[in-house]
Amino acid sequence: MRIETNQQKYLNEVFGLHDPELQEVRAELDKQELSFMSISGHEARILQFFIRMSGVKKIVEVGTLFGYSALAMAKALPADGVLYTLEKNPANFDIARNMFTKHKDGRKIRPLCGDGADLLATIGKEGPFDLVFIDADKGGYAKYLDWAEENVRAGGFIVGDNTFLWGGVWDEPTDRDAGPRQIAAMKEFNRRLADSERYNSTLIPTKEGMTFAQKKF
């Protein structure tokens, strides 16, 4: 279960997403004790705000889990928007796909099951994309960034979740899955996106960190 501080509880109560369709996904995450792996309601609202504000129409998400973030982002897309979401775990994929088929905004979502890098290679032809949202295996962030740099349009956006890596990026010991490979990949991811010659960027200090970058090239 997700353990909330008073600050996070307030944010989710006031700026969360009190949407019955998203609550259904959250209930399934809670049931399987996987809510800690999903973005929170107020983080989903940040993404929705950003998508609407920026006129985003075509999204790639790396890491579906049960589909909470995908469905939240799809709700912010216009009627002709599309979101490709990639999930490696077949059991997670089946749950997410079933969630999408239940709801109108799920029609905007194209769920794909398999290895993230392999699936990204197959959808490049559908680009260029307005936004890539990365919330998958932390050791893969640098390679996902390689793909995003090639397939996001100039002026488009790259967003990564968990970019504090539970303290790993500032070398604080963590009991989460953040070994040397994951730490090195996340440090590279943030360092590259912090390059002001190539990106307009910032790291929003959510509980686990969310890096936003607009591609200049």
Disulfide bonds with the S-S distance in Angstrom:
none
